[in-house]
Amino acid sequence: MSITDFQFARKNMVDHQIRCCKVLDATTLDLVESMPRENFVPAHVKSLAYMEGHVPLPCNQEMHSPLQEATILSHLALNGSERLLEIGTGTAFLTTMLAIQAGEVISCEIHKPLAESAATHLHTHGITNAQVIHINAMDAEAMAARTELQQPFDVIVLGAAVKEIPPHIEAMLADGGKLVAFIGQNPVVSLILKTKNGKTWQEIGLFETLLQDMEGLPENRQFIF
């Protein structure tokens, strides 16, 4: 596909996959339409970059769908000052858009090959306020050992499905902060937005979707007597 073909596919994606699903925030739509999604996917699947589905990635991973990405961006409504934690970098496509709208982004990726390619993508696209850490973010001890993760975050984005949000992740959110997560297990996963107000949480459901389960969660051991 030529550059013009990709530009047409990008506009078509915004008009027929995102806008029609009631994501109408102009800032979000302009950002998504300006980002060359094809630059963030492996060469052999570039033709799939703009489909409303999950593009396969190395390490048996998959890319968020365009609607998932746009919904996250529109509901976060970032103002450029936020310190943001992303869990699950993938190819850094969503990371890049988050970094454009936030003050600082730290993204955690469990797969080293993806972490390395994501860092390259950020550099290639001129992103200087985001860094990728190769770490299992579901490991509370590993997260606690990283000095760059000690200060609270204004926003946290969990990029894979979990049955519940791990307590150590919730504890990393600043008071008044926002947390986006995919809660549930296929075939029923809900994208939710939680806001922390002191010891209470406000939660709204955004929509139901499909997404891979989070990797690296501790196993629940069952004891047989």
N, C-alpha and C positions, 0 to 999 in steps of 0.2 A: 504493500500500500504506500502511496505517496504522502507527502506532508499535507497536501490538500485533502486527500482522502481521510486522513486522521482528523483534520480540522472539521470536516463535515461530520464525521462520526461523533466527535466531541460535542458539537452543537446539537446533533440529533439526540445524543444521550441526555443532555440537559433538558431539551424540550419534551422528549417523549418517555424518559425514564425517571426524571427527578421532578421537574416542574409539575407534571401531571399528577404526581403523588403528594401534592400540597406542600412541597418545599419551595417557598416563594421568596425567601430572603434574598434580596438583590446582591448583597455582598457575597453570600455563599455561592450563588449561581455564577457570578462573574469570576470568582476564584476557581471554581471547578472547571468552567469553560476555558480558562486561560492555562490550565495545567496540562502538559502533554503526558497523559497517562501511559501512553505507549512507551515512554522512556524508562518506565519503572517496572516493566515486565520482561521476562526472558524472551530472547529473540524469536524462538519457535512458537510463541503464543501471542505475539504482538497483534495479530489479527483479531484476537479475542479481547483486547484491552477495554473496549467500550460496551461489551455486552452486559446486560443486567443479570449477572451471575457471579460466581466466584472463580476467578482466573487461577489456574493451578500454578504453584510456585515450587521452588526446590524445597527439600526437607519435608515433603508431603504436606506442605502448607498451602493456603489459598488466600487470595486477596479479598478484602471486603468488596461488597458490591457498591456501585456508584451511589445507589440510594442510601445505603448504610452510612457511607462517608459523608454525604451531603446532609443527612439528618443529624449526625453528630455535630458537624460544624455549625449548622443553623441554630441548634438548641444550646450550644455552649455560648454563642454570641460573644466571642473573645474581644477584648478591647486593647490588646497589645501590651498589657502590663503583667499578665499572669505567668506564674511559675507552674509548669504543666508536666505531669508524669504520664507517659504512655507505656502500656504493657502489651508487648507484641508489635514489634516494629515492621515485620515483613519486609517489603521492598522500600519502605520509607515514603510511600506516596502520601498517605494520610499524615505522616509525621511532617512532611514538607509543608503541607497546607496549614497544619496546626502551628508550625513555627512561623509562618508568614503572619499569622494573626495573634500569636502570643508573644510574651517577653522572652521566655526561656523554656526549652523543651528537653527533658531527659527521657529517652526511650529505652526500654529494656527488651532484649531479644534473647531467647533461650538457645537459638541455633546460631553457632558461630559463622557459618557461611552467609547466612542472611544478615547477621549483624555487620559483617565486613562489606557486603555489597550495598547495604543500606547507607553506611557511612560514606561510601563512594558516591551514591546518588545525591546525598545531601550536599557534598562538596561540589559535585558537577552542576547542581542547580543553585549554587551561591548561597546556601543556607549556613549561616555562621552562629546562630543562636540555638542550635540543637546538637545533642550528642547521643550516640548509641552506646549502650552498655551491654556486653555479653554476660547475661546473668539469668538465673531462674528466679523470676520475680515472685513466684509462689513459695519460695524458701525464705521464711522470715529472718532466719539467722544471717543468710547471705545478704539480704537487703539491709539489715541493721549494721553490717560491717562496712558498708560503702559510705564514705564521708559525704559525697555529693547528694546523698539521699536523706540526710539527717534533718534538713529544714522542711517544714510543712509545704505542701503543694496547694495551690489555689484550684487546680483542676486535675483530675485523674481520669484517664480513659483506659478501660480494660478491653482489649481487642479480641478476646475469644470468650466462649461461653463458659460460665461457672454456675454451679448450683446455688452458691451463695458467695458473697464478697468476703474474702479472707479478712479476719480482724486486723492483721498487721497492715493491710492496704487501707482499710477505713481509717486507721489511726494516723496515716500519713497525710490526710486531708485537713487543711486549715479550716478554722471556723468560718462559715459563710461560703465555703468552697463547693464546687460541683463535681460530681462523679458520674461518669457514663459507663454503663456495663451491659453486657449481654447475659441475662439470667435465665437459667433453665437447661434443658437437655433436649437435643433433637428427638422428635420433630417439632417441639414447641420451645422456642427461645424468644424471650422478650427483651427488646432494647429499652432500657430504663434510664432516667435521669434522677439522681438523688442530690439533694442540697442539705448540707450540714449546718444546723443552727444550734450551737451549744451541744447538749446531749440528745437533741432530737433531730430526726431526719424527715425531710419532706421528699416524697417519691412520686414521680409520674411515669406512666408507661407511654412509650412512643409508638412502637408497633411490634408485631410478631414477625419473626424471620427465621432463617436457618444460619448456623455458623458452627465451625469446628469447636470442639471442647478445648478448654485451656490445658496446656501441657505443664508438667512439673508439679502438679498438686500432690500433697502427701497422701499416701495410701491409707485407707481405713482398714486397720487390721482387725480381723474377727477372731475371737478366741473360742475354741471348741472345748467344752468340758465333757 
